Amino acid sequence: MDGEAILLPAANISKEDDVIGEIPTTFFVTIFTYKSDDPLISFSNKLFEYYLLALIGVGIPGNLLTAITLQTILPLSVSSLLVSVVALFDSLALIAKVIENQLLLYDVELNTFACNALTMFSVYLSTVANWSLVLLCMEQYIAVAYPLKKELMLTKSRSCIVSIIVCLAMFIGFVVAYFLNSDWLIDALPCWMRTAKTLQSYLIIENLHVFAPYILVFGLAVCIYVGHASFLKKHNKIEQENRVVESETGLASSSKEVAEVDKISFEEKMTLVTLTKIASGLFLVLVLPYFAYVIITLVSSVYSIYFINTTDWMLFTHIRSVLLDTTYAIKFLLYCVSGTFRKHFRHRILWC
């Protein structure tokens, strides 16, 4: 793989290669235009070739440990299940991306259907991972904003149904985007060129993949931070009032035991809120370059502003992919910031 540049309308491409003439002028394609001896691009290519192998070495074990540890905090609760679902699809996204990366890197011969299916499943699984985070943020917002109604509003069956609907909706959207209007594709074209998309398809893919999840996670994260602070303030006020009553009337030992159990349960629930804040914050920071990339790409396509000869832009296209994929691999490391999570991790995994 020599390099990557911005998606361009085929109608605006002038290139000696005859295969470009096979692409309808309404389609977008990825064009390779830089000099292969450029040291910055050489570094970028090496990074792009091998970074996924490093991420999968960290991400798969980390996501597995996350799912196991969470079941000791709140076993089979909606919250722990959703965090585990996020960890599951993070792992699947990394596996799919590694497979795609290695097949394209070593120029494995694939037919047109396989090329599109390979790219589609890679992007689809990462999209589901992003939307799983959206569902987790939504669940935790309800937990802090409507704590008394949460158990009624978010049952396991409802959560499962919503998750299945999201997965099916994403799948249908990606099948349409990747295979509609693909009858012109021929096996003589390189695999990367056989995944060219119309502007409409590109809009569907990137809106589902990054644009919509990013906006939703941002909005929900703000609501969670504000709601969590308000919730803790009210909880602390109630705790102070209870302590005043206890000091005046006295509290039986059995009631103290119940209070201690409630305190532990509260801390465990707050741990899930903390993990959600960490995951959403990580997503918002690391996916920001990809979010900007999508906006710039769409604006450039409308106003015919192209960056195909800009080395810095090509490097940026690699960095935004690296940062996006990093979000699927390092959540476990950041989860360990939570004291309760570390305690349960040591107890469950390290037996200490």
SULPE-V667860 format. One record per backbone hydrogen bond with DSSP energy under -0.5 kcal/mol. CO is the residue of the C=O (numbers start at 1). NH is the residue of the N-H. If there is no record, write none. Layout:
co=CO nh=NH
co=CO nh=NH
This chain:
co=6 nh=31
co=8 nh=29
co=9 nh=12
co=10 nh=13
co=12 nh=14
co=13 nh=15
co=17 nh=20
co=18 nh=21
co=19 nh=22
co=20 nh=23
co=24 nh=27
co=25 nh=11
co=26 nh=199
co=27 nh=10
co=28 nh=197
co=29 nh=8
co=29 nh=31
co=31 nh=33
co=35 nh=38
co=38 nh=42
co=39 nh=43
co=40 nh=44
co=41 nh=45
co=42 nh=46
co=43 nh=47
co=44 nh=48
co=45 nh=49
co=46 nh=50
co=47 nh=51
co=50 nh=53
co=50 nh=54
co=51 nh=55
co=52 nh=56
co=53 nh=57
co=54 nh=58
co=55 nh=59
co=56 nh=60
co=58 nh=62
co=59 nh=63
co=60 nh=64
co=61 nh=65
co=62 nh=66
co=63 nh=67
co=64 nh=68
co=65 nh=69
co=66 nh=70
co=67 nh=71
co=69 nh=72
co=69 nh=73
co=70 nh=73
co=70 nh=74
co=74 nh=77
co=77 nh=81
co=78 nh=82
co=79 nh=83
co=80 nh=84
co=81 nh=85
co=82 nh=86
co=83 nh=87
co=84 nh=88
co=85 nh=89
co=86 nh=90
co=87 nh=91
co=88 nh=92
co=89 nh=93
co=90 nh=94
co=91 nh=95
co=92 nh=96
co=93 nh=97
co=94 nh=98
co=95 nh=99
co=96 nh=100
co=97 nh=101
co=98 nh=102
co=99 nh=103
co=100 nh=104
co=101 nh=105
co=102 nh=106
co=103 nh=108
co=104 nh=107
co=111 nh=115
co=112 nh=116
co=113 nh=117
co=114 nh=118
co=115 nh=119
co=116 nh=120
co=117 nh=121
co=118 nh=122
co=119 nh=123
co=120 nh=124
co=121 nh=125
co=122 nh=126
co=123 nh=127
co=124 nh=128
co=125 nh=129
co=126 nh=130
co=127 nh=131
co=128 nh=132
co=129 nh=133
co=130 nh=134
co=131 nh=135
co=132 nh=136
co=133 nh=137
co=134 nh=138
co=135 nh=139
co=136 nh=140
co=137 nh=141
co=138 nh=142
co=139 nh=143
co=140 nh=144
co=141 nh=145
co=142 nh=146
co=146 nh=149
co=146 nh=150
co=149 nh=152
co=149 nh=153
co=150 nh=154
co=153 nh=155
co=155 nh=159
co=156 nh=160
co=157 nh=161
co=158 nh=162
co=159 nh=163
co=160 nh=164
co=161 nh=165
co=162 nh=166
co=163 nh=167
co=164 nh=168
co=165 nh=169
co=166 nh=170
co=167 nh=171
co=168 nh=172
co=169 nh=173
co=170 nh=174
co=171 nh=175
co=172 nh=176
co=173 nh=177
co=174 nh=178
co=175 nh=179
co=176 nh=180
co=179 nh=182
co=182 nh=185
co=186 nh=189
co=190 nh=193
co=190 nh=194
co=192 nh=195
co=193 nh=196
co=197 nh=28
co=198 nh=202
co=199 nh=203
co=200 nh=204
co=201 nh=205
co=202 nh=206
co=203 nh=207
co=204 nh=208
co=205 nh=209
co=206 nh=210
co=206 nh=211
co=207 nh=212
co=210 nh=214
co=211 nh=215
co=212 nh=216
co=213 nh=217
co=214 nh=218
co=215 nh=219
co=216 nh=220
co=217 nh=221
co=218 nh=222
co=219 nh=223
co=220 nh=224
co=221 nh=225
co=222 nh=226
co=223 nh=227
co=224 nh=228
co=225 nh=229
co=226 nh=230
co=227 nh=231
co=228 nh=232
co=229 nh=233
co=230 nh=234
co=231 nh=235
co=232 nh=236
co=233 nh=237
co=234 nh=238
co=235 nh=239
co=236 nh=240
co=237 nh=241
co=238 nh=242
co=239 nh=243
co=240 nh=244
co=241 nh=245
co=242 nh=246
co=243 nh=247
co=244 nh=248
co=245 nh=249
co=246 nh=250
co=252 nh=256
co=253 nh=257
co=254 nh=258
co=255 nh=259
co=256 nh=260
co=257 nh=261
co=258 nh=262
co=259 nh=263
co=260 nh=264
co=261 nh=265
co=262 nh=266
co=263 nh=267
co=264 nh=268
co=265 nh=269
co=266 nh=270
co=267 nh=271
co=268 nh=272
co=269 nh=273
co=270 nh=274
co=271 nh=275
co=272 nh=276
co=273 nh=277
co=274 nh=278
co=275 nh=279
co=276 nh=280
co=277 nh=281
co=278 nh=282
co=279 nh=283
co=280 nh=284
co=281 nh=285
co=282 nh=286
co=283 nh=287
co=287 nh=291
co=288 nh=292
co=289 nh=293
co=290 nh=294
co=291 nh=295
co=292 nh=296
co=293 nh=297
co=294 nh=298
co=295 nh=299
co=296 nh=300
co=297 nh=301
co=298 nh=302
co=299 nh=303
co=300 nh=304
co=300 nh=305
co=304 nh=306
co=307 nh=310
co=309 nh=311
co=310 nh=314
co=311 nh=315
co=312 nh=316
co=313 nh=317
co=314 nh=318
co=315 nh=319
co=316 nh=320
co=317 nh=321
co=318 nh=322
co=319 nh=323
co=320 nh=324
co=321 nh=325
co=322 nh=326
co=323 nh=327
co=324 nh=327
co=325 nh=328
co=326 nh=329
co=326 nh=330
co=330 nh=334
co=331 nh=335
co=332 nh=336
co=334 nh=337
co=335 nh=338
co=338 nh=342
co=339 nh=343
co=340 nh=344
co=341 nh=345
co=342 nh=346
co=343 nh=347
co=344 nh=348
co=345 nh=349
co=345 nh=350
co=346 nh=351
co=346 nh=352
